[in-house]
Amino acid sequence: MPRQQIVSPLPGTFYRRPSPDQPPYKEEGDSVEVGDTVGLVEVMKLFYEVKSDQSGTIGKYLVGNEDTVTAGQPLVDLGE
């Protein structure tokens, strides 16, 4: 069975939290529903929410906070 993943919609910089002084949107082991925000991608000073398109449990973040990402790059592995 293929892994379920949440991918980056855009190229840019990935952030796990809404601002430096806020907690992360989600942690590994947290449940996620369709539409839940799991991070942000910044492109040219504009921030775009990365939302889950499936339900599950966050198994692992595949990129770190403030990592550069490409469009379509897997960001999160989901479990059942």
Protein Blocks (a to p, Z undefined) as FASTA:
>chain_A
ZZdddddfbgcdddfbfbfkbccfbdghiacdehiafbdcdeehiacddddfbdcddfbd
cbdehiacdehiafbdcdZZ
